[in-house]
């Protein structure tokens, strides 16, 4: 995705509704996307100090977890490839890897951070998506048949090892959500009561926007505007996986960065999948991770996946423009454009 498109996406999704002179707004560019922080009814000094602390934390996480530039994750991947043990003195990263292992199992392998080699093969370990040819079918098949899995990683105290050299960790589908959860801790520490944090469409509501809930938009996957808006209640998070942010086009076919671990190919049946997650300790991670299985799973399995993950609020826009939306979510949103009702299927929530 080009930066100008990303700017349009950010502005559409984040700045829904009227401006308020009681809101302090700060922006930065981290995790390959625009970060926005809105803090309501605090002094400029306090809002800027808190925002700066959050941005510094996001930069720290970006450097710590980067999948291809020098980081602790690349050190781990290098050790795995060489069949060596590595001592991890960072308890946070050990906790993240253990959580990612659990989430891989919980999501039936649709979320699988161990497929970094496949992501790299498709050209997405780069800041510029300029791959011009599809990877060779036999190479894709070879990596899939090796069945890379986070569960092959063994951690004994601080010692990490995997007996599968094909494992390459890429936490791109996890890091933004984890960062939201860290931002929540910083807001609490600084006694901020009301804020909205947006990491490229992964959004956390903290308190309210005065007497109103924070209003956010759900991006139209093919147009520079929102398809719907929703009032995001305190503690809730919303996350979207789509084929319109990071993608390549080869022979007029769009290939997104969202790789199906079961096939090795970019998932192509959906344009976007959005989940709304109620308050919990790891609400950010859930908002980031749980949209992936709904996007990747085939049409027949999507509802079963939503039920297994206890996702009550979701919208899935299919590649043929059909829309599947849970009844619970349909009751919460306001459609922002004329939608052909024949294209909408309302699903009873799990």
TORDRENMAR-429861 format. One line per 8 residues: number of its first residue (from 1); for each residue x, y, z of C-alpha. Coordinates in steps of 0.5 Angstrom, whole numbers, plus 2048, in hexadecimal, padded with zeros to 3 digits. Example, Ala and Ser with C-alpha at 12.3 -4.5 7.8 and 13.67 -1.06 7.14 Angstrom:
<pts>
1 = 819:7F7:810 | 81B:7FE:80E
</pts>
This chain:
<pts>
1 = 800:800:800 | 803:807:7FE | 803:80C:804 | 7FE:811:801 | 7F9:80B:801 | 7FB:80A:808 | 7FA:811:80A | 7F3:811:807
9 = 7F1:80B:80B | 7F4:80E:811 | 7F0:814:810 | 7EA:811:80F | 7EA:80C:814 | 7EC:810:81A | 7E9:817:819 | 7E2:815:818
17 = 7DE:81A:81B | 7DE:821:81D | 7E5:824:820 | 7E5:826:827 | 7EA:82B:82A | 7EA:827:830 | 7EE:822:82D | 7F5:822:82C
25 = 7F8:81E:826 | 7FE:81B:825 | 801:817:81F | 807:812:81D | 809:80D:818 | 80B:806:81B | 809:7FF:819 | 809:801:812
33 = 803:805:813 | 800:80C:816 | 7FF:80C:81E | 7FA:811:820 | 7F9:813:828 | 7F3:817:82A | 7F2:819:831 | 7EC:81D:834
41 = 7EC:822:839 | 7F3:822:83B | 7F8:828:83C | 7FD:828:835 | 803:827:83A | 800:820:83D | 7FD:81E:836 | 804:81F:832
49 = 808:81C:838 | 803:815:838 | 803:815:830 | 80A:816:830 | 80B:810:835 | 806:80C:831 | 80A:80D:82A | 811:80B:82D
57 = 80E:805:830 | 80B:803:829 | 812:805:826 | 815:800:82B | 810:7FA:829 | 812:7FC:822 | 819:7FB:823 | 818:7F5:827
65 = 814:7F1:823 | 815:7F3:81C | 815:7ED:817 | 81B:7EE:812 | 81F:7F4:815 | 824:7F3:81B | 820:7F1:821 | 81F:7EC:826
73 = 81A:7E8:822 | 81F:7E8:81C | 824:7E5:821 | 81F:7E0:823 | 81E:7DE:81C | 825:7DE:81A | 827:7D9:820 | 821:7D5:81E
81 = 823:7D4:817 | 82A:7D2:819 | 827:7CD:81E | 82A:7D0:824 | 827:7D2:82B | 827:7D9:82D | 826:7DC:834 | 821:7E2:834
89 = 822:7E6:83A | 81C:7EA:838 | 816:7E8:83C | 811:7EC:838 | 813:7E8:831 | 812:7E2:835 | 80B:7E3:837 | 809:7E6:830
97 = 80C:7E0:82D | 808:7DB:831 | 802:7DF:830 | 803:7DF:829 | 803:7D7:829 | 7FD:7D7:82D | 7F9:7DB:828 | 7FC:7D7:822
105 = 7F8:7D1:825 | 7F2:7D5:827 | 7F1:7D8:820 | 7F2:7D1:81D | 7F9:7D3:81A | 7F6:7D9:816 | 7FA:7DD:81A | 801:7DA:819
113 = 807:7DF:81B | 80C:7D9:819 | 80A:7DA:811 | 80F:7E0:810 | 813:7DC:80B | 80C:7DC:807 | 80B:7E4:808 | 812:7E5:806
121 = 811:7E1:800 | 80B:7E5:7FE | 810:7EB:7FE | 80D:7EE:805 | 813:7EF:809 | 814:7F5:805 | 812:7FD:806 | 810:7FD:7FF
129 = 80C:7F7:7FC | 80F:7F7:7F5 | 80F:7EF:7F4 | 80D:7EE:7EC | 80C:7E7:7EC | 809:7E2:7F0 | 80D:7DD:7F4 | 80E:7D6:7F1
137 = 809:7D1:7F2 | 80E:7CC:7F5 | 811:7D1:7F9 | 80A:7D3:7FD | 808:7CB:7FD | 80F:7C9:800 | 80E:7CF:806 | 807:7CD:807
145 = 809:7C5:808 | 80E:7C7:80D | 808:7C9:811 | 80C:7CF:815 | 809:7D0:81C | 80A:7D4:822 | 808:7CE:826 | 80F:7CB:823
153 = 813:7D0:828 | 815:7CE:82E | 816:7D2:834 | 81A:7D0:83A | 81B:7D5:83F | 81E:7DA:83B | 821:7D5:836 | 81D:7D5:82F
161 = 81E:7D0:829 | 81A:7CD:824 | 81C:7C7:820 | 818:7C9:81A | 81D:7CE:816 | 817:7D0:811 | 814:7D4:817 | 815:7DC:816
169 = 811:7E0:81B | 80D:7E6:818 | 809:7E9:81E | 806:7EE:819 | 7FF:7EC:81A | 800:7ED:822 | 805:7F3:823 | 800:7F8:822
177 = 7FB:7F5:827 | 800:7F4:82C | 802:7FB:82B | 7FB:7FD:82C | 7FB:7F9:833 | 801:7FD:835 | 7FE:804:833 | 7F8:802:838
185 = 7FD:801:83E | 801:808:83C | 7FA:80B:83C | 7F8:808:843 | 7FF:80A:846 | 7FF:811:844 | 7F7:812:846 | 7F5:813:83F
193 = 7ED:812:840 | 7EB:813:838 | 7EF:811:832 | 7EF:80E:82B | 7F5:80A:829 | 7F5:808:821 | 7FB:804:81E | 7F9:803:817
201 = 7F2:801:818 | 7F3:7FD:81F | 7EF:802:823 | 7EE:802:82B | 7E9:806:82F | 7EB:809:835 | 7E6:80D:839 | 7E1:811:835
209 = 7E1:817:830 | 7DE:81C:835 | 7D7:81A:836 | 7D7:816:830 | 7DA:80F:82E | 7E0:80F:829 | 7DE:80F:822 | 7E2:80B:81D
217 = 7E1:808:816 | 7E2:802:813 | 7E6:803:80C | 7E3:801:806 | 7E8:7FC:803 | 7E7:7FF:7FC | 7E6:806:7FD | 7E9:80C:801
225 = 7E3:80C:806 | 7E0:809:80B | 7DA:804:80A | 7D8:804:811 | 7D9:808:818 | 7D8:805:81F | 7D8:808:826 | 7DE:805:829
233 = 7DD:804:831 | 7E2:805:836 | 7E7:7FF:836 | 7E5:7FC:830 | 7E9:7FB:82A | 7E8:7FA:822 | 7ED:7F7:81D | 7EC:7F6:816
241 = 7F0:7F1:811 | 7F0:7F3:80A | 7F3:7F2:803 | 7F4:7FA:802 | 7F9:7FC:806 | 7FF:7F7:805 | 7FF:7F4:7FE | 802:7F3:7F7
249 = 7FF:7F2:7F0 | 801:7ED:7EB | 7FE:7ED:7E5 | 7F8:7F1:7E7 | 7F7:7EC:7ED | 7F7:7EF:7F4 | 7FB:7EB:7F9 | 7FB:7ED:800
257 = 800:7EC:806 | 7FB:7E7:80A | 7FE:7E1:808 | 7FA:7DA:809 | 7FE:7D6:80D | 7FA:7D0:80A | 7FC:7D1:803 | 802:7D6:803
265 = 7FE:7DB:7FF | 7FB:7E2:800 | 7F4:7E1:803 | 7EF:7E3:7FD | 7E8:7E2:7FF | 7E7:7E8:803 | 7E8:7F0:802 | 7E8:7F1:80A
273 = 7E6:7EE:810 | 7E5:7F3:817 | 7E4:7F0:81E | 7E1:7F4:824 | 7E4:7F2:82A | 7E1:7F3:831 | 7E6:7F6:837 | 7EB:7F1:83A
281 = 7F2:7F1:83C | 7F5:7EF:835 | 7EF:7F2:831 | 7F4:7F5:82C | 7F7:7EF:82A | 7F1:7EC:829 | 7EF:7F1:824 | 7F5:7F0:820
289 = 7F5:7E9:820 | 7EE:7E7:820 | 7ED:7EA:819 | 7F2:7E6:816 | 7EE:7DF:816 | 7E7:7E3:814 | 7EB:7E6:80E | 7EF:7DF:80C
297 = 7EA:7DA:80D | 7E6:7D8:807 | 7DF:7DA:806 | 7DC:7D3:809 | 7E0:7D4:80F | 7E0:7DB:811 | 7DA:7DA:816 | 7DD:7D4:819
305 = 7E3:7D8:81B | 7DF:7DE:81E | 7DB:7D9:822 | 7E2:7D5:824 | 7E5:7DC:826 | 7DF:7DF:82A | 7DF:7E5:825 | 7D8:7E8:826
313 = 7D9:7EE:822 | 7DC:7EE:81B | 7DB:7F0:813 | 7DE:7EC:80E | 7DE:7EF:807 | 7DF:7EA:802 | 7E3:7EA:7FB | 7DC:7EA:7F7
321 = 7DA:7F0:7FC | 7D5:7EC:800 | 7D5:7EE:807 | 7D4:7E9:80D | 7D3:7ED:813 | 7D1:7EA:81A | 7CA:7ED:81D | 7CE:7F0:823
329 = 7D2:7F4:81F | 7CD:7F6:81A | 7C9:7F9:820 | 7CF:7FD:822 | 7D1:800:81B | 7CE:805:817 | 7CF:804:80F | 7D2:80A:80C
337 = 7D1:809:805 | 7CB:806:801 | 7CC:7FE:802 | 7C8:7F9:7FD | 7C4:7F6:803 | 7C5:7EF:7FE | 7CC:7EF:7FF | 7CC:7EF:807
345 = 7CB:7E9:80B | 7CA:7E9:812 | 7CC:7E4:817 | 7CA:7E2:81E | 7D0:7E3:822 | 7D3:7DE:826
</pts>
